Amino acid sequence: MRYSFNILRRFMSNLHFLMFLNGFLLASTAYFLMESTYENGLFASIKADVESRLDANDSSDSLFVKAMNESYHLMHNRANTFVTQANILGPEGGVFHSTSVDLMTSNGACGSYSQVLARIIRTFNFPVRIAQMKANGIYAAHNVVEANNGKRWILLDPTYDLYFVRPDAQLASFADVHQDWSYYSRQVPAGYNPLYRYEGVRYTNWSKVPILFPAIRKILNLTIGAERTDGMSIRTLCMNTYSIYFYIFLVLETILFVITFKRYVKLVVLPRRNAYPVASRGFAKYFNVREKDTSWLQ
């Protein structure tokens, strides 16, 4: 361990290595910014198209339904094209896998549909969360979306372009469907998977990252309460992964730049211990600045 630390310390004290690392981080930061801007542009275009389909009589619930129609028509049938080609998408389809990949490939099936719809609704500044449905005792068997209209959560299933209507003609929530599946099951389209009976739901898999996620959950339970914590969808906070990577690399590059600058000053600008840049004489002396000889003028 000590040997590895010493090797790392020697690398971090090498000015050439620091310059190379700065270049790599700077290029990566620029790349993630470019991809994030591109993705934001895609969903801004989709938002504009949804807005063009709205009229003065449309409510927020109508907006949710039209946004779901838009996402369904954009993604329908693409999964069959990309299902056998997912391995050739490289890091964009694996490591980074931002929502733009889901939009273009639909490779994640219900997960991709839900991710894209959640991102579209988020562009309209409505709270949204991805619900992981329980089927045959297994969570995340099917993913759906819930959007908040300011009063309650509305259930949307973008995989089937499906929403449910209550007896009072209002759009149903997940809880509504869960409590009376025998009534709402009559509204599903042909080809609907009968296993998806809305047995239960979770919004975040708090056991996905051992130690870290359970600890975060305990802290949230103490601060905002168990009910709000259980209704929190962490996945919707990470829909633009390129943006997240951009800020991470920007912080790393800023820190590394400060380290490199200090190292450069120490090794190149002020290599002598007795040089004092604050003093004008010391600073001039280092840079070999000599006062001009003006004795000939006398």
C-alpha positions in Angstrom: 0.0 0.0 0.0 2.8 2.4 0.9 4.6 1.5 -2.3 1.6 2.3 -4.4 1.1 5.6 -2.6 4.7 6.5 -3.2 4.3 5.7 -6.9 1.2 7.9 -7.1 2.9 10.7 -5.2 5.9 10.6 -7.7 3.5 10.8 -10.6 1.6 13.7 -9.1 4.8 15.6 -8.5 5.9 15.1 -12.2 5.0 18.3 -14.1 4.8 16.5 -17.5 2.4 13.9 -16.1 0.3 16.7 -14.5 0.2 18.5 -17.8 -1.0 15.4 -19.6 -3.6 14.7 -17.0 -4.9 18.3 -17.3 -5.3 17.9 -21.0 -7.2 14.6 -20.6 -9.6 16.0 -18.0 -10.1 19.2 -20.0 -10.9 17.2 -23.2 -13.2 14.9 -21.2 -15.0 17.9 -19.7 -15.5 19.5 -23.1 -16.8 16.2 -24.5 -19.4 15.7 -21.7 -20.5 19.3 -22.1 -21.0 18.8 -25.8 -23.0 15.6 -25.3 -25.1 17.2 -22.5 -25.9 20.2 -24.7 -26.8 17.9 -27.6 -29.2 15.8 -25.4 -30.8 18.9 -23.9 -31.4 20.1 -27.5 -33.1 16.8 -28.4 -35.6 17.1 -25.6 -36.1 20.8 -26.1 -37.2 19.9 -29.7 -39.5 17.2 -28.4 -41.0 19.6 -25.9 -41.6 22.1 -28.6 -43.4 19.5 -30.7 -45.6 18.5 -27.7 -46.4 22.1 -27.1 -47.5 22.5 -30.7 -50.2 19.8 -30.1 -51.6 21.6 -27.1 -54.6 23.9 -27.2 -56.2 26.3 -24.7 -58.5 23.6 -23.2 -55.7 21.2 -22.4 -55.0 20.6 -18.7 -51.8 19.3 -17.1 -53.2 15.8 -17.4 -53.8 16.3 -21.1 -50.2 17.4 -21.4 -49.0 14.2 -19.7 -51.0 12.0 -22.1 -49.8 13.9 -25.2 -46.2 13.7 -24.0 -46.7 9.9 -23.5 -48.2 9.6 -27.0 -45.1 11.5 -28.4 -42.6 9.3 -26.6 -44.5 6.1 -27.7 -44.5 7.0 -31.4 -40.8 8.1 -31.3 -39.7 4.8 -29.7 -42.1 2.1 -30.8 -40.5 -0.8 -32.8 -37.0 0.5 -32.2 -36.2 -2.1 -29.6 -36.4 -4.9 -32.1 -33.8 -3.2 -34.3 -31.2 -2.6 -31.5 -31.8 -5.6 -29.2 -29.1 -7.7 -30.8 -26.8 -4.7 -31.4 -26.6 -3.2 -27.9 -23.1 -4.5 -27.4 -21.7 -2.4 -30.3 -22.8 0.9 -28.9 -19.7 1.2 -26.8 -19.4 3.3 -23.6 -22.4 5.5 -24.6 -24.6 2.5 -24.4 -23.0 1.0 -21.4 -21.0 3.2 -19.0 -22.7 6.5 -19.7 -26.1 5.4 -21.0 -27.8 8.7 -20.9 -31.5 9.2 -21.8 -30.6 10.0 -25.4 -29.5 6.4 -25.9 -32.9 5.2 -24.6 -34.6 7.6 -27.0 -32.6 6.4 -30.0 -32.6 2.6 -29.3 -35.5 1.7 -26.9 -33.1 -1.0 -25.9 -34.1 -1.0 -22.3 -37.7 -1.8 -23.1 -40.0 -0.4 -20.3 -37.1 1.1 -18.6 -36.2 3.1 -21.7 -39.8 4.2 -22.3 -40.1 5.3 -18.8 -36.8 7.2 -18.8 -37.7 9.1 -21.9 -41.2 10.0 -20.9 -39.9 11.1 -17.4 -37.4 13.3 -19.1 -39.9 14.9 -21.5 -42.3 15.7 -18.6 -39.4 17.1 -16.6 -38.8 19.6 -19.4 -42.2 21.1 -18.5 -41.1 21.4 -14.9 -43.5 18.9 -13.4 -42.4 16.6 -10.7 -42.0 13.1 -12.0 -40.9 9.7 -10.7 -40.3 6.2 -12.2 -42.3 3.5 -10.5 -40.8 0.0 -10.3 -43.8 -2.3 -10.4 -44.0 -5.5 -8.4 -45.1 -8.7 -10.4 -45.0 -12.2 -9.1 -43.3 -10.9 -6.0 -40.4 -9.3 -7.9 -39.9 -5.6 -8.0 -38.9 -3.8 -11.2 -40.7 -6.4 -13.3 -42.2 -3.5 -15.2 -41.5 0.3 -15.1 -44.1 3.0 -15.4 -44.1 6.7 -14.8 -46.0 8.9 -12.3 -46.3 12.7 -12.9 -47.6 15.2 -10.3 -50.2 17.7 -11.6 -49.9 19.8 -8.5 -52.6 17.9 -6.6 -51.8 14.2 -7.0 -49.7 11.7 -8.9 -50.9 10.5 -12.3 -50.0 7.0 -13.6 -48.7 6.6 -17.2 -47.4 3.5 -18.9 -45.4 4.6 -21.9 -44.6 1.1 -23.0 -48.3 0.5 -23.9 -49.2 4.2 -24.4 -51.6 3.5 -21.5 -53.3 5.6 -18.9 -56.2 4.7 -16.6 -59.4 6.6 -16.0 -61.2 6.6 -12.7 -65.0 6.3 -12.4 -65.1 10.1 -11.8 -63.4 10.6 -15.2 -60.1 11.7 -13.6 -56.8 10.0 -14.4 -55.9 7.3 -12.0 -52.8 7.1 -9.8 -50.8 3.9 -9.1 -52.6 3.6 -5.7 -56.0 3.7 -7.5 -55.1 0.9 -9.9 -53.5 -1.1 -7.1 -56.6 -1.0 -5.0 -59.1 -2.0 -7.7 -57.2 -3.9 -10.5 -60.4 -5.8 -11.4 -61.9 -2.5 -12.5 -58.9 -1.0 -14.3 -57.8 -4.3 -16.0 -60.7 -3.7 -18.4 -58.9 -0.6 -19.8 -55.6 -2.3 -20.9 -55.0 -2.7 -24.6 -54.6 -5.9 -26.6 -51.2 -7.5 -26.1 -50.9 -6.3 -22.5 -48.8 -8.6 -20.3 -51.3 -10.1 -17.8 -48.5 -10.4 -15.2 -48.5 -6.6 -14.7 -51.3 -6.4 -12.1 -50.0 -3.5 -10.0 -49.3 -5.7 -7.0 -47.0 -3.2 -5.4 -44.4 -0.5 -6.2 -41.1 1.0 -5.2 -39.4 4.1 -6.5 -35.8 3.4 -5.5 -34.0 0.2 -4.9 -32.4 1.1 -1.6 -30.4 -2.1 -1.5 -28.7 -1.7 -4.9 -25.6 -0.2 -3.4 -24.8 -1.9 -0.1 -23.9 0.2 2.9 -24.2 3.5 1.0 -27.8 3.4 -0.1 -29.1 2.1 3.3 -27.2 4.8 5.1 -28.6 7.5 2.8 -32.1 6.1 3.4 -31.7 6.2 7.1 -30.6 9.9 6.9 -33.5 10.8 4.7 -35.9 9.0 7.0 -34.7 11.1 9.9 -34.8 14.4 7.9 -37.7 14.3 5.5 -39.7 11.3 6.8 -40.1 7.7 5.7 -43.1 8.4 3.5 -41.3 11.0 1.4 -38.2 8.8 1.3 -40.1 5.8 0.0 -41.7 8.0 -2.7 -38.3 9.3 -3.9 -37.1 8.2 -7.3 -33.3 8.6 -7.4 -33.3 7.4 -11.0 -35.0 10.6 -12.2 -32.2 12.7 -10.7 -29.7 11.0 -13.1 -31.5 11.2 -16.4 -28.7 13.3 -18.1 -25.7 11.4 -17.1 -23.5 13.5 -19.4 -24.3 16.5 -17.3 -23.4 14.7 -14.2 -20.1 13.6 -15.6 -19.4 17.1 -16.9 -19.7 18.6 -13.4 -17.6 15.8 -11.9 -14.8 16.2 -14.4 -15.1 20.0 -14.1 -14.4 19.8 -10.3 -11.6 17.3 -10.8 -10.0 19.5 -13.5 -10.3 22.6 -11.3 -8.6 20.8 -8.4 -5.9 19.4 -10.7 -5.3 22.8 -12.3 -4.6 24.4 -8.9 -2.2 21.5 -8.1 -0.4 21.8 -11.5 -0.2 25.6 -11.2 1.4 25.4 -7.8 3.8 22.7 -9.0 4.7 24.8 -12.1 5.4 27.8 -9.9 7.6 25.8 -7.6 9.6 24.0 -10.3 9.8 26.6 -13.1 8.9 30.1 -11.9 10.4 30.0 -8.4 12.8 27.1 -8.2 15.0 28.8 -5.6 13.9 28.6 -2.0 15.1 32.1 -1.2 13.2 33.8 -4.0 10.4 36.0 -2.8 8.0 36.9 -5.6 6.3 39.4 -3.4 9.4 41.5 -3.3 9.9 43.3 -6.5 13.7 42.8 -6.4 13.4 39.1 -5.9 10.8 38.7 -8.6 12.9 40.7 -11.1 16.0 38.8 -10.1 14.4 35.5 -10.9 13.3 36.5 -14.3 16.8 37.9 -15.0 15.3 41.4 -15.3 18.1 43.9 -15.1 17.8 47.6 -14.5 18.9 49.4 -17.6 22.3 51.0 -17.4 21.7 54.8 -17.6 25.1 55.9 -16.4 26.0 57.0 -20.0 23.2 59.6 -19.8 25.0 61.4 -16.9 
